[in-house]
Amino acid sequence: MSEHKELQDAHVKIGTKQTVRMVEQGLAEEVYVAENADPRLTSRIIALCNQHSVKVTLVHTMVDLGKACGIDVGAAMAVIVKP
């Protein structure tokens, strides 16, 4: 998971609602999506990111994404917020 170390060093919002909000407001720099998250959620955020030209990076599992964000639970998605 070391390849996603930037998640711990950046200003990150975790979770579906916050990720969608940041993308819609044009504040998202990059979105991380867990491959094993609910496809209804992931397909929506990936389509939204494509509309707003936001880079999407897939992470193997929700647990891996949660650890990369520095939390003890899994996360379906997270967003790096523009400075």
RACORSUL-V632811 format. One record per residue. N is the residue number from 1. RES is the residue in three letters. OMEGA is omega in whole degrees, -180 to 180 (none if undefined). D_LAST is the distance of its C-alpha to the last C-alpha in Angstrom with 2 decimals. Layout:
N:RES:OMEGA:D_LAST  N:RES:OMEGA:D_LAST
//
This chain:
1:MET:-177:23.70  2:SER:180:22.42  3:GLU:178:20.97  4:HIS:-179:18.20  5:LYS:-179:17.38  6:GLU:178:13.69  7:LEU:-180:13.62  8:GLN:-177:14.65  9:ASP:-175:12.24  10:ALA:174:8.95  11:HIS:-172:7.75  12:VAL:170:10.55  13:LYS:-175:12.67  14:ILE:176:16.26  15:GLY:-174:19.03  16:THR:-177:20.22  17:LYS:-178:19.72  18:GLN:180:16.08  19:THR:179:15.38  20:VAL:-179:17.46  21:ARG:-178:15.89  22:MET:179:12.27  23:VAL:-179:13.92  24:GLU:-179:16.17  25:GLN:179:13.64  26:GLY:-177:11.83  27:LEU:-176:8.53  28:ALA:175:9.55  29:GLU:180:8.76  30:GLU:180:11.91  31:VAL:176:14.58  32:TYR:-177:17.15  33:VAL:177:20.58  34:ALA:-178:23.63  35:GLU:-178:26.68  36:ASN:177:29.03  37:ALA:-179:27.33  38:ASP:-178:29.20  39:PRO:178:29.43  40:ARG:178:29.36  41:LEU:-174:25.79  42:THR:180:24.59  43:SER:179:26.27  44:ARG:-177:24.68  45:ILE:179:21.06  46:ILE:177:21.83  47:ALA:179:23.43  48:LEU:178:20.57  49:CYS:178:18.10  50:ASN:178:20.71  51:GLN:-175:20.96  52:HIS:180:17.27  53:SER:178:17.11  54:VAL:179:14.76  55:LYS:177:15.77  56:VAL:176:17.88  57:THR:179:18.98  58:LEU:177:22.12  59:VAL:-171:22.88  60:HIS:-177:26.57  61:THR:177:26.89  62:MET:179:25.30  63:VAL:178:26.34  64:ASP:-180:24.60  65:LEU:177:21.29  66:GLY:178:21.77  67:LYS:180:22.57  68:ALA:179:19.56  69:CYS:179:17.39  70:GLY:177:19.62  71:ILE:-175:21.71  72:ASP:179:25.49  73:VAL:179:25.86  74:GLY:177:25.15  75:ALA:179:22.30  76:ALA:-179:22.81  77:MET:178:19.19  78:ALA:-178:15.64  79:VAL:171:12.28  80:ILE:-178:9.05  81:VAL:179:6.38  82:LYS:179:3.80  83:PRO:none:0.00
//
